[in-house]
Structure formats: structure tokens, C-alpha cells
Amino acid sequence: MTIVPNSHHETPDWITSLQSLLATVIIAVFVITYVVQAFQIPSESMENTLLIGDYLLVDKLCYGGGGWTDHIIPYRPIRRGDIIVFHYPVNPNQHFVKRVVGVPGDRIRLVNKRVFVNGVAISEPYVRHYKNERNIFRDDFPRLDVIDPGINADWWVQMPKLVEDGQLIVPEGHYFAMGDNRDDSSDSRYWGFVPRENIIGRPLLIYWSIRDSDSDLPFQASVGDKLYHFAYAVTHFFQITRWDRTFRVVS
């Protein structure tokens, strides 16, 4: 006997499409909330590891986050040398990306731009120095006898309590982070430690990279016109893309 489907019980196409759309949105929200998140590099503080115009995918599960995912997904501790994305301690609405130089318990000291951790000079092949002039506060950190105009006032008050024998001691639950572009980076030297709870994750991949297109803009265009920039990026996609950096793993 042949059974003929009853067309009255078929799900309408628009309901099927809506269910599919909702499922896609739920998966996307889950991924963005718990797995990966996209970020853009806005400054030169991590050159030449990360450049202005790099677009990153950040692994938010790498270190865990103190939530329910920690019990079902393996994660590893934050290590020296890791690049991290975090909420800027001075203004948590901003996101910063820096490299971890000191973990809890470490003693940090810079001597003539060279970083010493627990009395041992560390190898940093990724670091960039391009300024010949010497800045005592920046290059021989920590220095309590000089003050830099770029330092955060609260950090300047707190820092002496954490310095012993010319070394800065990283407290429990905090990390000392610096930009690879050491001569031009607002980092832990200027505003203090990164609390563990501020850390979002670790960059995985540069999924797209574009060179600065401002020099290519017609003179009559407003640089601040986001709509114009978007249109320019779309119409000049192949010209402004740094193909040698796109899909590059971050390390």
C-alpha cells in the first residue's frame, strides 16, 4: 500500500527558513560569546608582529575564563611570551593587545631596553627598537627617581610599594604586559598590571590585513568619513589587502 503524504501537515517554507536562521544566529552568538571574537589592530604598539590594519580572530577558550566552560574544555595557563587581548585596566571599554612579559611572582627589570626576569635576561627576537635616544623611565624600568608624563597617576602612586631591589614584583592574579614596539607602546610600564579577569584571550589568526589607505584617498574626501572608507575598502579590496599577512598564524 502506498502512503500519500498529507500536504496539510507539511511545514511551510517560511517557518523552515526562520528556524534555520534562528539556529544560525544562536550558533553565531555562542561562537562570538564563548569561542572566538574578531578584533582590529588600531595602533603600532605591537609592530612588527602585528600591524595597523590587521584583523584578528581571538581564541577566548585558550585560558578558560572562570566559567562553566572551564569544567568541560581543557585550557592552559598564561605564559611569558604569550600575546593577549584584554580590557584596558584604566578604561575597560577599550581593548588592548600586548605580550606577557611577567607572570605572578616574577621580578621584572629593564636595563638599557633589555628585559630581565628574575635576574635573567630573556631572549626577545620579536622586539622592535627604532629610537636612538634614551628614555630613562621607559628603558631602565622601574625607576622611582624619574617620572614620565605618560604614566598613569594611580600607577605612579602604587608602583613604589611593589618595587624591591630595583625590581618590580608581579602580584598574584596579575600580569606584566608590554608591546613588541618597545619604544612606542603604552603598556604596563605606564599604567600597571593586567588583572587576570581582564584577559579575553589569545590571538589565533590574522584573517585579513589591509594597508593604510589614507594616502590613497582623494584630497576632497574626509578621512573621518567611515562610510567613504567602507566604500573605498570594498572597491579597492585587492589593492589594499596585504596578501602576505592574510591568514597568518599569530605567534
Phi, psi and omega in degrees: 000133180267131179260125179264121180302141178274111184296340181290340183260002178288142178285128179303147182302323184292329177289318178299317179295320179295319178297318179296318179296316180297319179298319179296316179297317181298315179296317180297316179297319179298314181297313181295325183283319190243339190250292181227159177214146181267139177222156177244140178278117185261349186222173183266012187293342179250013176297144003261014179291312177233137184245156172303130182101354174282136176249123188251150164255125185252129178281112182269354181259350187306313185257000187074177181211014180079011180254195183294335181293338181296336184274345183239345182239128180292145177217168182236160180289160176285131185243158172300139180094346178290141170269130183233150171252134186208163173285125180302121185303327181285325178218092185300347177287342178265149176250133178243155172230125181215178177252136179287124178253326181225137177253170183309130180096344180290152174248118188253138175207140173248133176232113181050048177077355180269133183267130175244130176241119182057037176085359183245129176291130182260150178276127181225076182294344182274350185285142177245131172235129181226354179260128181281329182290151183259132176247113187301315182295314183289319190263345179232049184283145355273137175240120181264356182264355177227155179230141180257139180297342181272358184282145176287134185298318180296322179292323179297325178286322184282327189304316181303332180287346185248003181259130179219127182054038178074013180237142179269124182266125181279120182284165179300139177078012182224162182222146177259120186235143180222155175279151178293333176274077193298334181277352183211064182216124171276108186218201187300339175296332188254337182224002172102196187280161174261114177295146181304321184290346179277344186282124182272315181170198185238132178299133179262312195209142167271104184274344175201148178215131179234142176282159180298118184265002184302323182290344180266354184286142175301147187298334183277353182277144176276125181298330181277001182278100184296324180296319179296318180298319180297314179297321180296317180297321180294315185280343180239031186307310185289330181284324186267350181285131172274093186294331181287346179254342182292133183066030176269134177287136181274132179212000000 
